[in-house]
């Protein structure tokens, strides 16, 4: 299996590169060692940046976010809730920064409007009574799963291929070029090689490890960020603390929930990234300065991702590293057909892909122009089910008495999962429990899969998708991943929910989980 371009990494950047190249008529294969958005693209807060967050420290990144955010709102509206955002200062915040903020936004071309506090409280009734200033900016909420899924499906429609659960284990060199890439299927261990004219390293936080397989180095700093998900939506708009970016200073609307965060902790180990109780405590306490209701809210889950930051010098704190992206041509280091694209933001993934595809096409002698700046991202069958609230609407509109709800928290029905499975199968992919959950709202509600996972497993057996003990193995993997996000928020109602889940999963199904409980006393 040979191709013109091999793309390594199935996050927002990798899928955007695949879509850009496919639209230019370039044959490409995307390999991902897990599944789409398994890294930072699936573990962020879902903020479509206006750029206002970076106006003081990184004006270039702020301007890029502004332009790309406007493009995505126009070209991929099905993935975006255009909420708007408020930057809010509370008593004790730096008044010089508050005064400078409008001018800094104007320098980067970002629309900003001062909002009287009485109007701000009409917009957000739960806003802190200690608020002293507020500004309205064009922030929005974006569905990163829907974005990546739809970009990849469109790329496949134009001839790209997706190879999931397959990692890169080595490169075969021919002088100053990569002649072939050695791949290993993660579940079976089967190895094969793939030849490519150009290799694009879009592996996010793992980009340095991939580059090292080719004998080159990409200096990177890994910044872990933790976020907390509440049971209900606490605010209508994006809420940012009006101060230089720090911990626990943003509250995002995520459909029917809110997402509070984040943190920045420099780490070395990329393989065991999970939220901790102290991080959750810090977020709840810090973000409550903006929205006091957070302290009484039920938190159903926490999760953590790693920001892949390109270190231009001796950096010790991820907050001080640019949020811009780096496009590296490794021909200068003796590997003529290897390109690395890393850093950046979810908001700038289209621009990152355009710059990468321009470089790749120059290497291939392809003159076709970029089309992603003007061509809409077409909604695709099976890709709409990641949108919060879409399932209930579709289920009620269908009025099909035999379409049973398998996930009651998020109202995911049999028809929805069959639609997702059919879309996967039409593109030659399997439709196991984890695959269906990634592409829908399955398991994302208050019970975190306690009941729905069992129902879906039974449905998969009925469809003939599972045999023998496969269902028990899939349940165990699914529950373990859900547990990773719950153990740091176990207090109050969520602790009671976890006790019930443990009784069902372990007592009834024998799915003993190996994670150590870290509940509060």
N, C-alpha and C positions, 0 to 999 in steps of 0.2 A: 504494500500500500504506500505509494509515493504521492507527493503533492508539491505544488509550488511553494506554499507557506505552511509551516507548522506553528501553531499558537499554543503556548503552554500556559494554562491557567484559565479557569472558567468563571471568573468574577465579572463585574461590570466592565472592566477594561478589556479583558480577553474577548468577551462576547461582542463588545462594541467594535473591536478590531476585526473580528470575523465578519460582522455585518458590513463594515466599511469596505473590506477587501472583496467580499462576495458581490456587493453592488457594483464594484469596478470590474467584475468579471474575472477576478483572480481566484484560482482554486486554492482552498485552504482546509486544513484539518485542525480542530481545537481538541486538545487532550486535557483532561482534568482528573486528578488522582482521586477525587471524591465525587461531588456533584456540583452543579452550578451554585454560585454564591456561598460556597462552603467556608470562605475566609472572611475578610473584612467587609466584602460587599453584602454579606448576609448578617453581619453583626454590628451594624451602625445604627444611628438613630433615625434614619430616613429623612434627614433634612435636605431639602433642595435649597442650597445657600443663595441668598441674595448677594453675598460677599461682605455684608456688614460686620460679620464676626471678625474679619481679618483686616479691617481698614487701618488699624494702628500699627500692626507689626508686619503685614505682608500685603502691600497695596496691589502688587501684581497679581497675586492669587485672588484677591478680592475682586479685581476687575474681570479676571477669567470666570469666576463664579457668576458674576452679574450677567455677562454675555451668554454663557452656556445655560444658566437657569432660564433666561428668557427664551432661548431656542427650544429647550426641552418642554417648556410650558406650551409652546406652539406646536411642536412636532410629536409630542407623546402625552397629550392631555389625559389619556385614559389611565396613566400611571401616577397622576399628580392630583392632589387636593390643594388648590390655590388658597391657602388659609390666610396668608399675610402673617406678619410677625411683629411682636412688640419687644423692643429693648427697654428694660425697666431697671431703674436705679432705686436702691433702698437706702434708708438713712445709714450714713457711715461710708458709703461708696465715694470714690475719688471725684470731687466736683470738677476738677480740671479735665478729667477724661469725659465727664458728662458734657461739659461746655464744648470740648473739641470734637465730639462725635459727629455732629451734622456736617462740619467742614471736612472731616476725614471721609465721610461717605460721599460727599460731593466730588472730592478729588478722584475717587474711583468710579464716578458716574452712577452711584447708587441712589435711587430715589428714597428720600427720608422726610418724614413729617412729624413735627412735635405734636404730642397729643396731651391735652389738658388731663389732669388726673381724674376729674369726674367723668370725662369721656372714656378714659382707659378702663375705669371700673365698670362702666356700662358695657364695654366690650368684653371684659373679663371680670365678672362679679366676685370671683374668688381671689382676686389679686391682693397682695399683701397691703394692709393698712399703713405699713411703713414706707410705701413707695413714695419717691420724691420727684421722679421725672420719668417720662415715657416717650418713645419715638416709634413710629410705624414704618416698617420696611417691607419689601416684597419677598419675604421668605415664604416657603411652601413645604408641604409634606409630599414625599415621593415613595412609591412602593418599589424597593430595590429588587425584589424577587420578580414582580411583574415586568420590570424594565429589562432585566437580564434574560428572562425566559423569552420575552417577545423579540428581543434583538437576536437571540440565537435561532429561534424558529424562522425568522425572516432570512437570516443568513443561510439556513439549511434549504429554504425554498429556492435560493439562488445558487445552490450547489455546494455549500460548505458542509462539512461533516463534523459531528460531535462524537468524541470517544470518552465516555465517562468511566470513572473508577479505574483509571489507568495512569500510572505515574511514570515520570521520566527517571531512568536509573543510570543513564550514561550517554555519552556522545562518541561516535566513531569519527575520528579526524582524518582528513586527507590533506596533508600540508596545512595551509592556513585556512581551511574551510571545514565545516561540519558536513560529513558525507551522509551520515545516517544518525538517527536518534533511537536509542534502545528504550523500549517501553515495557512495563510490567503491569499486568492486570492484577488489581489489588486483592480480589477475592480468590482467584484461581492460581495466582503466581505465574501464569503463562507469560512468556516473554516473546517479543517480536521487534523487528526494526522497521523504521519508516524513513524513507529518504525525502528530503525537502531542499529546495533551492535557497530558502531563507527560513530561519528559525526566530520567532518572536517570543521572548521571555516576558510573559505578563502574569507571573506567579505571585504577585503581591508581596506579602511578607516573606515568602519563600523564594523570591527572585534571586537573592544572594546565593542561596544553596544551589539553585539551578545553574547560575553563572559559574560557580566554582566547579561544577562538573565539566565545564568547557575550559577550565584553567584560567578564568578571569575573575576579578573581584568587583563587587558592587558595594561600596561602603554604605551601610544602612543602620538605622537606629529603630528598634522595635518598641513602640509605645502601646501598652495595653490600656484599653478603655472599657470600663464597665458601665452598664445601663440597667435601669430597673423599670419593669412594666407594671402598671396599675390595672386593676380590674375594670375600671371605668375611665372615661375621658374626662379629665379635670379642667381642661381649657380648650377654647375654640381655636386659638391661634398658637403659633410658635412663640414661646416665651424665652427670651435671652436676658441674662443679667447684664446690665449696662456697665461693663467694666472690661479690662483686658481678659481674654479667655483664660479660664481656670477650671477647677473642679466643681462639679455639681452646679452648673450655671445655665442649664438649658432644660426646658420641658417641652417635649414634642407631642403634638396630636398624632396618634397612629391609628386612624380609623375610629374604632370604638374604645380605644385605650389611650393612655398617655405613657410616654417614655421619658424618664428623667435620667440625667447624667451630666457629664460623663467624668471619667477620671483619666489621668495620664501617669502611667507607671512604666518606667523603662525596664524591660525584661530581656532575658537571653534565650529562654526555652520557649519555642513556638508550639510544642506538641502537647502541652497541658495547661491551656489557658482557660481559666474559669473564674467566675465572680466569687468574692469572699464576703463574709459577714461584715468586717470593718469597712469595706468599700461601699456596701449597701447602706450601712449606717451613715457614712459620710455623705452619700448622695441624698438620702432622705432628709437629713438635717440641713444640708446646704441648700438644696433646691426649695425647701420649705420657706426660705427667706423670700422667695418670689411668690409661692403658692402655699400658704399655711395648711390648706386642706390635705396636702400630701402626707402630713404626719399621721392623719387618721385614715388614710386610704388603704385599701387592701392591695398588697403587692403580690402578684401571682407568679412572677418570674424575674430573674436577672440573667443577663448574658454579658459576655466579654468578647471583644475582638482585638486585633492587633493592627495598628496603623503602620504601614510600611513607609517610613520616612527616610529620605535620602540625606545622609549626613555629609554636608559640604566641608565640615571642619570638626574640631573636637567639641561635640555637643554632649551635654550630660542630662538635658531635660527635653522631652519631646515637645513641650509647649514652645520652645524656642526655635524649633526647626521649621523651615518653610513648608507650607501646605501646597506649594507648587509641585509639578511633576518633573521627572527626569527621563529624557529619551536618550539612551546611550548606544552609540554605534561601536561595537567591539572590534571593528576592523583595525582600529588603532592599537589594539592589544593582541593582534595576530589571529583573530577569528573573524574572517571577512563577512560571513553571512549570519552573524548572530546580532540581534538587536534586543535591548532590554527597555521596557517601559514600566515605570513604577512611580510610587508617590502619588500626589494628586488627591482628588476628592471624587466621590460618587458623582457630584454635580458636573465635574469636568471630564467624565469618561468619554464622551463623544469627541471632544477636542483632542484628548490623548490619543484616541484611535485614529483621528484624521492625520495628526502629525506622524504617527507610526506608519500608517498606510502610505503616506507620501514618501517616506524614506524607503519602505519596502518596494514600492512601485518603481522608484528611481533605480533600485538595484536590479529589478526584473526587466527594466525597459518598457514598463507599462505606462501609457500616457493618459489613461482614463481619469477624469477628474473625480474628486470626492462628491458624493451625492447626499451624504447624511446631513449636511447643513440645510438642505431644502426639502428633502423627501421625508414625509411623515413616517413614523414607526407604526406599521399597520397592526391593529389588534388581531390576535391570533386565537384560534379555537383552543380551548384548554388553558390559555394563559390568563383568563380573566378571573379565575377563582382565587387568586391570591389577594384580591381587593377586599378589604374589610367591608362587610355589608352587602356585597354583591350576591352571595349565596342566598340569604333570606329573601331578597327581592326576586331572584330567579325562581326560587322554590314557590313563592306565593303567586307569581305570575303564571307559572306552569299549571297550577291547580290540578295536579296529578295525585289522586288519592293513594296510589300504590308506590309513590316516590318517598320512601321512608327516610326520616332524618337519622343519619348515623352519628353525627356530632351535633348534639343539642346546643352546646355553648355557642358555637359559631354557625349553627344551622347549615351544616354541610350534608347534603342528601346523597342517596345512592346515585342519582342521575349526575350530580356534580362529579363524583369520583369516577364514574364510568366515562364521563366526558374527558377528564384528565387522562385516564388510562388509555382511552382511544387515541388521544393526541400523541401520547408517548409512543404507542404501538405503531402509529402511522409513520413515525420517524425512525422506527426500528429500535426503540428502547423498551426496557422492561418497566413494569409498573408495580413495584413492591411498595410496602407500607411507607418507608422513608421517602420514596420518590413521590408518592401521592401527597404526603404531608408537606413536602417542600413546595408543591405546586398548588396548594389549597390552604384553607384556614384550619385544617384538621389538627386537633390537639393544641390549638393556640388559645383556648378559652380558659375559664377559671379552673376547670378540673384537670387541665394539662394532659389530656389523653386518657384519664382514668377509665372512662367508660367507652369512648368512641374507638379507641385502638382495638379493643376486643371485638366490637361490632364490625369494624372494617376488616379485621383478619377473617372473621366468619364469612363476610361478603366475598373476600378474595378466594376463599376455599370454594364457595358456591360458583364463582366464575371460572374455576379451574386454574387460577393463577398461582395457587400454593398447593403443595402436596406434602404428605408425611409430617415431619416435625419442623418444616420450614416456618410455619406460622409462629411457633413458640420462639424460635430464634429471632424472628423479626420483631416480635413483641418485646423481647428482652432488650434488643438494641434500641428500639424506640423509647422504651421506658427509661433506659439508662441516660439517653440524651435529654429527655425531659427532666430527669432528676438533677442533672448537672446544673440546670437553671433554677431549680426550686430550693436547693438546700440552704442557700444564703438568705432566703426571705421567709423562713419558717417561723412565723409567729401569728397569733390570732387565728383568723379563719383559714389561712393557708396552711397552718400547722395541722388543724383538724382535717383539712382536705388531704394532706400528705399521709396522715394516719390511716384514713380510709383507703387511699390508693395502695399503701403498703399491705393492708389486709387483703385487698383484692388481688394485687399482683403477686405477692409472695405466698399468702395463705391459700388462695384458690388456684393460681396458675403456676406456682413454683418458680416465679421469675425473681429469684433472690438477686438483689442489686448489690454491687460491691462498693458503691460510694459510701463514704463515712458521713453520717448525719452531723450537721453543724448548726443545730437549732439553738435559738436563744433559750435561756432558762425560763 
